[in-house]
Amino acid sequence: MQGSKPAAITAHVTELEMTSPPKQSLPVPVNIHTAILRVSDIPLPYYRFLYLRVGRRWHWAERLRMNDEDLAAVLHDRRTTLTVLYVNGAPAGFFELQQRDGDVIDLTHFGLMEHALGLGLGKWFLLQTLFAAWAMDPRKVTVTTNSLDHPRALQLYQQFGFSPVATREAIIRPLSDDELLTFAKKL
């Protein structure tokens, strides 16, 4: 018996950019042990685990639908950096940066796992992400968000210095139960 396909969702997409590093500084939230580690040559099953755990509730699906060769080509490209946040020893989120056009850094993925939400880590982790992006000496940093993302995502990006530069509508195809099962077999 095959699972039904979830209905496509229309999302309002906002593209943003920032042209100077953030000026804020935030302390690490108290009583939480954190580590932020850059991962080189990430194993694909570990990446898929992170991607699903962070992005499932926001309908991230693109990278899970990629075959191993295509996903490895993106993740193991020298222009891609992947960094994982650990909280109290367990993975709690990640960010992915891609260098585009030589002097543009695109924040392609950013987020926290559900167990890390509500701990006061979001703003601090985004700031660490932006520091990492600006350490690559870009002319600008870009990010894209949409109306299916965390309800405060757009506001948070703007609070840290991003400005909207374009909007559009996009059709998002949520993961089906069959796709989730196939993915689970790859872990």
C-alpha positions as CSV (number, residue, x, y, z in Angstrom):
1,M,0.0,0.0,0.0
2,Q,1.4,3.3,-1.0
3,G,1.2,6.4,1.2
4,S,-0.7,9.4,-0.2
5,K,1.2,12.4,-1.5
6,P,0.9,15.5,0.7
7,A,-0.6,18.6,-1.0
8,A,1.8,21.2,-2.4
9,I,2.0,24.4,-0.3
10,T,2.5,27.9,-1.7
11,A,5.1,29.8,0.3
12,H,6.0,33.5,0.2
13,V,9.8,33.7,-0.3
14,T,12.0,36.6,0.8
15,E,15.6,37.0,-0.4
16,L,17.8,39.1,1.9
17,E,21.3,40.4,1.9
18,M,23.7,42.2,4.3
19,T,26.7,44.2,3.2
20,S,28.5,44.7,6.5
21,P,29.2,42.5,9.5
22,P,26.9,42.5,12.5
23,K,27.8,44.9,15.3
24,Q,26.1,43.0,18.1
25,S,27.6,40.6,20.6
26,L,25.7,38.2,22.7
27,P,26.9,36.0,25.5
28,V,26.4,32.2,25.4
29,P,23.2,31.3,27.1
30,V,23.9,30.3,30.8
31,N,23.8,26.8,32.2
32,I,24.2,25.2,28.7
33,H,27.4,23.6,27.4
34,T,27.8,24.4,23.8
35,A,30.3,23.5,21.1
36,I,30.3,24.7,17.5
37,L,32.4,22.4,15.2
38,R,33.0,22.8,11.5
39,V,32.6,19.4,9.8
40,S,34.8,18.7,6.8
41,D,33.8,15.7,4.6
42,I,30.5,15.1,6.4
43,P,29.1,11.6,6.0
44,L,25.9,11.8,4.0
45,P,23.8,9.9,6.5
46,Y,24.8,12.3,9.3
47,Y,24.0,15.3,7.1
48,R,20.6,13.8,6.2
49,F,19.9,13.2,9.9
50,L,20.8,16.9,10.7
51,Y,18.8,18.2,7.8
52,L,15.7,16.2,8.6
53,R,15.8,16.9,12.4
54,V,16.2,20.7,11.8
55,G,14.1,21.1,8.7
56,R,11.2,18.7,8.8
57,R,8.8,21.0,10.6
58,W,9.7,23.8,8.1
59,H,9.2,21.5,5.1
60,W,12.8,21.2,4.0
61,A,12.9,18.5,1.4
62,E,15.3,19.4,-1.4
63,R,18.5,17.9,0.0
64,L,16.7,14.7,1.1
65,R,15.5,14.2,-2.4
66,M,19.0,14.4,-3.8
67,N,20.9,11.2,-4.7
68,D,24.2,10.4,-2.9
69,E,26.3,11.7,-5.8
70,D,24.6,15.0,-6.2
71,L,24.5,15.6,-2.4
72,A,28.1,14.7,-2.0
73,A,29.0,17.1,-4.9
74,V,27.4,20.0,-3.0
75,L,28.5,19.1,0.5
76,H,32.1,18.2,-0.4
77,D,32.7,21.2,-2.7
78,R,35.4,23.4,-1.3
79,R,33.1,26.4,-1.5
80,T,30.7,24.8,1.0
81,T,31.2,24.8,4.8
82,L,29.1,23.0,7.3
83,T,29.1,23.7,11.0
84,V,27.2,21.8,13.7
85,L,26.0,23.1,17.0
86,Y,26.2,20.7,20.0
87,V,24.3,21.4,23.2
88,N,25.2,19.3,26.3
89,G,27.1,16.9,24.0
90,A,24.3,16.2,21.5
91,P,23.8,17.7,18.0
92,A,21.3,20.6,18.3
93,G,21.5,22.5,15.0
94,F,23.7,23.4,12.0
95,F,24.4,26.1,9.5
96,E,25.7,25.7,5.9
97,L,27.5,28.4,4.0
98,Q,28.3,28.5,0.3
99,Q,30.7,30.8,-1.4
100,R,29.2,32.2,-4.6
101,D,30.7,34.5,-7.2
102,G,33.9,34.8,-5.3
103,D,32.8,37.4,-2.8
104,V,29.2,36.5,-1.9
105,I,28.5,34.0,0.9
106,D,25.1,32.4,0.9
107,L,23.7,31.1,4.2
108,T,21.9,28.2,2.6
109,H,20.7,26.4,5.7
110,F,20.4,27.5,9.3
111,G,18.4,26.1,12.2
112,L,18.0,24.4,15.5
113,M,16.6,21.0,16.3
114,E,13.4,20.9,18.3
115,H,15.0,20.0,21.6
116,A,17.2,23.2,21.3
117,L,14.3,25.6,20.7
118,G,13.3,27.8,23.7
119,L,16.8,27.6,25.3
120,G,17.8,31.1,24.2
121,L,20.2,29.8,21.6
122,G,18.6,31.1,18.3
123,K,20.0,34.7,18.3
124,W,23.3,33.6,19.7
125,F,23.8,30.8,17.1
126,L,22.7,33.1,14.3
127,L,25.3,35.6,15.4
128,Q,28.0,32.9,15.4
129,T,26.9,31.9,11.9
130,L,27.2,35.5,10.7
131,F,30.7,35.8,12.3
132,A,31.7,32.7,10.4
133,A,30.3,34.0,7.2
134,W,32.0,37.4,7.5
135,A,35.3,35.7,8.5
136,M,35.4,34.6,4.8
137,D,35.8,38.2,3.8
138,P,32.8,38.6,1.5
139,R,31.3,41.7,-0.1
140,K,27.9,40.6,1.1
141,V,26.1,37.7,2.8
142,T,22.8,36.5,1.5
143,V,20.0,34.3,2.9
144,T,16.5,33.2,1.7
145,T,13.6,32.5,4.0
146,N,9.9,31.8,3.4
147,S,6.6,31.9,5.1
148,L,6.9,28.2,6.1
149,D,10.0,29.0,8.2
150,H,10.1,29.8,11.9
151,P,7.5,32.6,12.4
152,R,10.3,35.0,13.6
153,A,12.9,34.0,11.0
154,L,12.4,37.1,8.7
155,Q,12.3,39.5,11.7
156,L,15.5,37.9,13.2
157,Y,17.4,38.2,9.9
158,Q,16.5,41.8,9.7
159,Q,17.4,42.4,13.3
160,F,20.9,41.2,12.5
161,G,21.3,43.5,9.5
162,F,19.8,41.7,6.5
163,S,17.6,43.7,4.1
164,P,15.0,42.2,1.8
165,V,16.0,42.5,-1.9
166,A,13.4,40.4,-3.6
167,T,10.2,38.4,-3.0
168,R,8.4,35.7,-4.9
169,E,6.0,32.8,-4.5
170,A,7.2,29.2,-4.6
171,I,5.5,25.9,-4.5
172,I,6.8,23.6,-1.8
173,R,6.2,19.8,-2.0
174,P,6.3,18.4,1.5
175,L,7.9,15.0,2.1
176,S,5.6,12.0,1.7
177,D,5.5,9.1,4.2
178,D,7.1,7.0,1.5
179,E,10.0,9.4,1.0
180,L,10.5,9.5,4.8
181,L,10.6,5.7,4.9
182,T,13.1,5.6,2.0
183,F,15.2,8.2,3.8
184,A,15.1,6.2,7.1
185,K,16.5,3.2,5.3
186,K,19.6,5.3,4.2
187,L,20.6,6.1,7.7
